[in-house]
Amino acid sequence: MNYVVKSWLLPAFFFLALLAGNSSAKSLEAAETMREHIAAKPQWHALLHVKGQESAISDPKFTLSAPHFSPRAELDALIAYVNASESEATCRFPARVYWLKKQLNNSTKHLDVSECVELNKYINHVPFDSVEIIFASEVLSSASSMMGHVFLKAKGENYRGNEVSHALSFFTEYDTFNPFSIIYNGLVKGMPGFFIVRPYEKELVRYLNTEGRNVFEYTLSLDEDARQLLQLHLWELKDIDITYLFQSYNCATLTLYLLGIVQPEIKVEETLFVTPADVVKAAAKVQLIAQSKVNLANEWAVAALELQLGTRKVNKLKRMLSEGKSTDYGQFEALTPLELEYVKRLIAIEQKMTPSHSYKYDDFDKLLDRHEQFQLNRKTAKNPLDTVQDSALSLGVERFNQSERAVLSFLPASHYLRTSEPQFFNESELRIAETQLSVNTQSGNVRLDRFTLYAFESYMPSTQSLPRWSGTLFIGYQQAFDDALNDEGFFSLEGGLGKSLRLHRDVIGYGTAEAGFGTRLSEDIVYGRLNAGLFVNLAWQSSLRFEASVTVSDRVRKPLNHFVAELSAQPNNEYGVYVRLEHFDSGVNKEVRARAGFDWYF
């Protein structure tokens, strides 16, 4: 009898326990109208990295509804996934589950991730007590860093109670030095993208000391809920294959989408071509930035300090250092904070080239602590918040070869030499996918004057302490003259190297030697060119540029002499005007080309 009762009671208790367990686990339910409402929310689109009607991340591990993706289909699939196995869905897509539960009023303050071993390890090791946008300044000669690099930094107290900070960065790597392969893969085919989490201090040291790039840090105004959502979403990008495209999905695009998760309004700032500087400006526009600071690379700081200190003081300090390396810091006691900082930075550069233990940073820091905070002019660093927009549309009229033309130029990404950048120590130009058309006003003929795949000119002056190289590169289609100064279009590859000197605080002189080749259906050419020029910065955001060049080419029997004088003014960051005069002398013919134009930056 007892055996029969026990046999009956055990299944009954098991059945009741199962019912109790099922009733305590609330399933996610949402009516049709609620699902439509949630699926249309910008935050949901940001979580899915929606671009147009598709997710910008095509890896099927990132979505549940592939190959028939849509925000609504993805929402339905997630709800079904959670109801089928909540713990599995939470471990795979914690941010989406957390956000969805909040939309359905079905969540606590913190998501239960107790069953997610690896996710727990990540949360414990990568705290999000504070989040920052990090901007590393550009390197024009590097295809991956030509417009800078932007990523997020998370910092806080880890599970051991230690203060730690991590860089959360998206980038690509090149397996070739072939510029045509890089351009094709970067713009058309796509390149493997890598999203990594690594110690921030190592990244900071690399940017400042190894690459000589300034690093800007912008602390974001985010509440605990926003930081947790961002932290959980970054986990969802782990082990996901992301295609990197220069023009449509780069480090800036991904960072903008990440910020869209915590501030949906920022996605409105997504432009034709999103650059790292655009991300910083967009964050400022939607009032995400609470405070900022800049870390100056030693080379940049030395150049800034030499401008502030002047030649006489700089020579005095360099003599002081060269007269004998010792650990006797008495000789530095009488120096001002700016002078001490200059000595400290200069020694750091020397030690990078020739490691030495004669001087230590700590000792200089003790001397600096005795003074009030020195005022190094950090405005000389190129703060992305203060730069012009990266795209430009230019309209102009010109007269050349006894004909008049209207000229239209479209620059999707970056800037011209005439673009005013008062924060630069150097003069530079970067053109990506630029197109220039001209229309003959008499005949109405339209001509492609120039198409630039990638081009840069960088004139970085050597300082009293640091020798620098200047350089140029052009890849694209442009015009070449013959003896009669008739021009024909060629696909060209050219590059140059030279030196620049600061002749005055507002005057830079330069000289470069260039070589290149061009081709078209009926002709190939090889050419060389010598250039010398001056940049003169004037008041009211205006400048003058003079350049003289001599070109030797297969198309001309004698050297082609070319002289340029250009006056440009930029009243604000939205538009500029310029006037340019050019004189050509082929030894057979002479011509003057005059152009006036208007630049609109957007």
N, C-alpha and C positions, 0 to 999 in steps of 0.2 A: 504493500500500500504506500509506504513512504517512498519507495523507489518510483512508483507511478507519478506521485505528486511532484517529486523533484524533476522528473523527466518533462513534465508539463510546465513547471514554473520556470525552468531555465530558458527555454525558447521565448516564453512570454516576457520575461525581464529583458532579454536581448532585443526583442521587437520594440518594447517600450523605450529602451535606451536609444535605439536607432531612430525612432520617431522624435525623441527629444533632441537628439543631435541634429536631425534635419531641420527642425523648427528653429533651432538657435542660429543656424547658418542662413542668413537672409540672402535670398537670390536677388539679383538686380532686375528690376522691372521698370520699363519705361513705355508709355503710350506712344503711338505713332507721331502725334504732334510734338511731344517732348523730344523724341529722337531726331526729328527734323530740325528742331530748335538747337539741340546740342551739336549736331553734325555741322551746322552752319557757323558755329562760333569760331572766331579767329584763333583762339587759344588751341582749339582742337586741330585746326589746320596747321598751326605752328608745331604742335606735338608730332604731327605726321610729316612735317616739312613739305607741305603742299605748295607746288609752284604751278600756277594755271589750274589744270584739272587733275594733275598727277602728282605723286610724291617725287621729290627731287632725288630721293634715295631709292634706287630700283632693286636693291637686294631683297629677295623674298623673305629673308629672316626678319626684316624690319616691319613688314606688314602681314596682315592675316587674310586680306581679301584679294591679293594678287592671283591671277593676272587681270582681274576685273576690279581694279582699285577705284574707290571713290570715298570721300569722307564719310558718307552715310553707310556704305557697305562695310567700311572698317569699323565703324561704331557698332553695327549689328554683330559683326564677327567678334568684337571684344566682349560685348555683353554675353554672347553665347559661350565664349571661352571662360569667362569668370564663373558663370553658372555651372559649367561642366567641371572645372577644376580651379577654384579661386587661388589656391596656393601657387599652382604652376603659372597661372596668368600673372599673378603679382610678382613672382620672381623674374619673369621674362619682361613684362611691361609695367614696372611699378609706378612710373609717373602717370601713365594713362589710366591705370586702375584708381590711383589716388585722386586724380582730377575728376574722373567720371563719378566716383562715389560722392565727391563734394557737390557735383552738379545735381545728383539725385538725392542729396541730403541723407546719404547713407554711409557716413564715415565719421571716424573720430579724428582728433587733431593729428595723430601720427598713424601711418599705415603699418599694419602688422606684417612684418617681414621676418618673423621668428623662424620660419621654415626655409628661409633663403640664405644658405651658408655663405656663398660667395658675395651676395649683395650686402650682407651684414659686415663682411670683412671690408668691403669697399667703403661703406658708411663710417666704419670705425677708423679707417686709415685716412680718409679724405673728407675732413670736416668742412662744412659750409657756413661757418659763423659769419663770414664776410665774403663778398664776391666783388671782383674788380675786372674792368676791361683793361687789357694791356696792349699798347701800341708800340711796336718796334719800328724805328724809322727805316726809310727805304734804302736799298742798294740798287742803283740804276743799272749796273752791269750784270745783275743777277735776275734771271727770268722769273724765279719764284719769289723774289723779294723786291722787285722793281718799284712797287707801290707801297712797300712796308708790309708788316705782318700784324694781325690782330688776333687775340685769343682771350680766354677768360682765366682768371686766377681765383682759386678758392683757398681760404685760410681759416684757421681756427685751432681749437684744442682737440687733439685726437684722443683715442680711448686710453692712452697712457698718461694723459694730462700734459703732453708736450705741444707747444705751439708749432704748427707746420703749415706750409703753403705749397700748393700744387699748380702747375700750368696745365690747362686743358686746351689742347691745341690741335688744329686740323691743318695738314700740309701734304705736299707731294714730294717725291724725289725723282731725279732724272737718271736714266741709265745710258744716256748718250749726250755728246756735245754737239751733235748735228743740229743747227738752229732750225732747219726746215722740219726736221722730225719733231723737235720740241713744239714748234708752232702748230703743226698738224695735230699732234696728240693732245696738246693743251687746249686747242680751240674746237676740234672736230671729233676726234676719236675718244678723247677722255684719258685721264691718267689715274693710276691707283691713288686713292686718298687714304691718309692714315690719321685716325683720331687717337691721340695718346694722352695719358696722364702721367706727369713726371714732376720731380721736385722743382719748384719755381726758382730757387736760388741758383741751381745749375744753369737754368735757362738765362737768368739775368746776367750771370758771369759770362756766359757765351756771347750774348748780344753786346755787352759793354766792353769786355776785354778782348775777345777773340775777333769779333766782327766790327767793333768800333761803332755801334749803333746806339743812339739815344733811346731810352725806354720810358714811356709815359704810363702812369698808373692812375686809373680813374675808379674810385670807390663808388659802388652803386648803392642807391637807396632802396633796399629790398627788405620786406618783412620776413619773418621766419617761414611762413607758408610758401612764399615765393622762392626762397632759398632751398627749401626742401624739395619743391617741385623740380627745380633746376637740377639739383643733385641727383634725384631719381631718374630724370630724363637722360642725363649723361650716361648713366648705367645702360640705358637702352641702346646706346650707340656702340657698346662694347662688341667687338668681333663682327661688326657690320661692314660689308664692302661698300665704300662710298666712292663714286666717280668724281674726280677733281677736274673741273673745267675752268680755265682762266676767266672766261667772260660770264659764266652763269652759275657756277657753284664752286666757289673758292673759300679761303679762310674767312673772308668778310661775309659772304653769303650765309655760311653755316652759323657764324657768330650772331648775325642779325636774326636768324630764325630762332636761335637759343634765347635771345633776349625777347623775342616775340611771345615766348611761352609765359614770361612773367609780366610783360607789358605789350599787349596786342597792338596798341597804337603805333608801335615802332615799325611794324611791317608796311605801313603806309609810305615810309621813307625808302622803300625798296625801289631803286632807280634802274635805268637801262643796264648799267654796269656798276655793281656794288664794289666799292674799294674799302680797304681798311679805314681810311680817314672818314668815309661815309658812315661807317658804323659808330664811330665816336661822336660825329656830329648828330646822328639820329638819336643816340642815347641822351645827348645834351638837350635836344629839341623836345623830347618827351619827359624831360626833367628826371632822368634816372640817375644822373651823376651828382653825388653828394660832395665830393672833394677830389682833388687831383694833386699829383706830384710828378716830377721828372727826374730821372737818373741820367746824368750826362756821361757819355763815354769819355775816357781820358783825352783822346785826340780832340774831340769837340770842345771839351773844357779848356784845354791848353790854348786852342785857337781863340776862344772867347776871352780868356784871361789876357792873352797877349794884346788883344785889341783894347782891353780896359787898362792894362798896366802901361802900355807904351814901350817903344823900342829901348829907351835908355834903361828903364827898370828891368826889362827882360834880360838885356845883356849883362846887367849887374848880377842878377840871380844865376844866370848860366855860368858866369865866372866863379861865383861862390861855390857852385857845385863841382866845377872842373878843377878847382885848386886843390882838392884833396877829399877823397871819400873817407869819411870817418863817422863814428857814432857819437861824436861830440856835438850835441845840439845847441851849444851855447851860441854858435854863430847865427842861429836862426831866431834867437830870442827877440831881437828888435824888429823882426819883420811884421808887416801888417797881415791880417787874415787872408787878404787876396793873394799876397805874395807867398804866404805859407801854402795856400791851396795850390798855387801854380807849381811850387817846388815839389809838393807831394804828387801831383799828377804827372809831372815830368819824370820823376824818379820811377813811377809806376810803369810808364812807357818804356823807359830804359831797361828796367828789370824784365819786362816782357821779352825784349830783344836779347838782353844779356843778363840772366838771373844773377842776383847778388843779394847778400844779406847785410850790406852796409847800412841801409836805412830801412826802417820799418814804419808802416802806416800808423801803428798804434802810437808811436812816439810823436808823430806829427799831429795826430788827433788830440793828444794831450795839450800840445801847444795851442792848437786852434780853440780848445775849450776855454782858454784863458781870456779870449776876446769875445766881443759880441758877435753874433752870427754875421759872417761875411756876406756881402751882397754880390754874388756872381750873377751876371745878367742872363738868367735862364730864358729870357724872351728871345735870345738868339737861337735857341733850339726850335726846330720846326714843329710847333704844336699843331696837330691836325685840326683842332678847333678853330684855328685862326687862318687856315689856308683857303684858297678859292676852291670852288667845286671842280671835280675831276674831268667833267665833260665840257666841250666848247663847240659852239657854232659860230663861224666867222663869215662875214660878208665884206666884200671889198670891190673896188674898181681900180683898174690899172691900164696904163698905156705903154705899149711896147711894139717895136717893129711897125710903127705907123698904124697900129690898130688899137682899138679899145675893147676891153673885156670886163665882164662882171665875173667875180671870183667867189666861189662858195666852198668853204671847208668845214668838214665835220670831224671832230676829234672825240671819239667815245671815251677815251681814257688818256689822259693826264694833262700835260701843260706844255706851253711854248716857252722859248727863251724870253719872249717879251712879257710873259705873265709875271706880274710883280709878286715876288716872294721875299719880303724884307727880313724874314727870319733865317734866310739861308746865308752861310758863309761863302757858298759857292754859287755859280750860275749854272742852271741846268735846263734841259728840255727832255721830255719823254713823250713819245707819240706811239700809240698802239691802235692799229686798224684805222688810221686817219685816211680820209678821202678828200681830195681837192679837185673840183670841177671848174672849168671856165667857159663862158659863153661869149663868143665874138658878137659885139653889139651891132656890127654892120651886116654880117652874113647870117647870124643866128646859129652858127655851128657850135655844138657842145663838145668839149674835149676833156678827157681825163688827164689832168696835169700830173697828179701824183697819187699813188696809193701806198701807204706805209704799213707794212706788217708790224714792224718793230724798229724803233730808232731812238737813240738817246745821244745827248751831248752833255758832258759833265766837265765843268771847269772849276776844279777845286784848287785854290791857291796854296802853294807851299808856304809854310810859316817859318819863323825864325828857328823853330825846333824840329819841325816835321816836314820832310820832303813829300810831295804828293804828285801823282800823275793825273793828267786830264785825258779824256778819251771820247771818241765818237763811234757810233755804229749806225748803219742804215741797212735795212732789208726791205725791199719793196720795188715799186715801179716809179721811175722819175724821168725827167727830160735831160737830154744831153745836146750840147750845141756843136754845130760844125763851123767851118771858117766863115760862112756868111751869116752866122748867128741864127740859123734856122734850127729849131729844136725838134727832136724825135724822142719817143718814149722807149725806155729800156728797163728790163728787169735787172735790178742792181743789187750787189752786195759790196759794201765798203766799210772800212773801219780806219780809225786813226788814233794816234797817241801823241801826247805833248805835255807841256808844262804851263802853269798859270802862276802869276805873282800878284799879290795885292800891292799896288803902287801907292794907294791912298786908302783911307778908310772906306771910301765910296767908289774906288776905281780898281778894277781887276784887268790886267793885261794877260794875254795868252798867245801861245803858238802851238800849232799841231801839224803833223805830217800824216796824210791820209793816202790810202791806196784802195782800188776797187776794180771790179769788172762788171760789165753789163752785157746783156744779150737780148736780141729780138730775132724775128724769123730770118731776116736777110743780113744780119750784121752782129758781130761780137766786138766789144771794145775793152781795152785795159787802160786805166788812167791812174795818175798820181796827182796829189794836190798839196801845196803848202799854204797854211793859213796863219794870219796874225791879226789880232783884234783887241778891242778895248770894250769893257762894260763900264758905264758911268751911271751910278744911281743918283737921281736928282730928288728934289723936294716933291711933295704931293704925289707920292706913289708913281713917279715917272722915271724914265731911264733913257739913256742913249746907248746905241751899240754901233761901233765902227769895225769893219772887217775888210782886209785886203787878202786876196788869194791868187795863186798862180797854178793853173791846171795844165798838165801835159797829158794828151790823149791821142788815141788813134784817129779821132775824128777831126783834129785840127793840126795843121802843119806847123804852126808856131804856138808857143805857150799862150793860153787864154788868161788874160788878166781880168779880175773881177773885184769891184769895190762896192761895199754896202754901207749905207748910213741909215739908221732907223731910230725914230723917236716914238716912244710908246708911253701911254698914261693909263692908269687904272684907278679911277676915283673910288671904287669899292670892290667887293669880292664877286660882284655879279656881272660887270662888264668892263671893257677896256677899249681904247682906240689906238691906232698906230698910223704912222706915215713912214714909208720906206722908199729910198732912192737907190738904184743900182746902176753901175756903169760897167759895160762889157767891152773888151778890146781883144779881138782875135788876131790882130796884126794885119787882117784883111778888111775887117769891118768894125765899126763902133756903134754901140746902141746904149740908150738910157731907158731903164724901166722904172716907172713911178707907180706906186700903189698906196692907196689910203683904205683903211679897213676898220671894222668894228667887231669885237669879240664879245660873245655872250656866254657866260659860264653857268652851267646848271648841273 
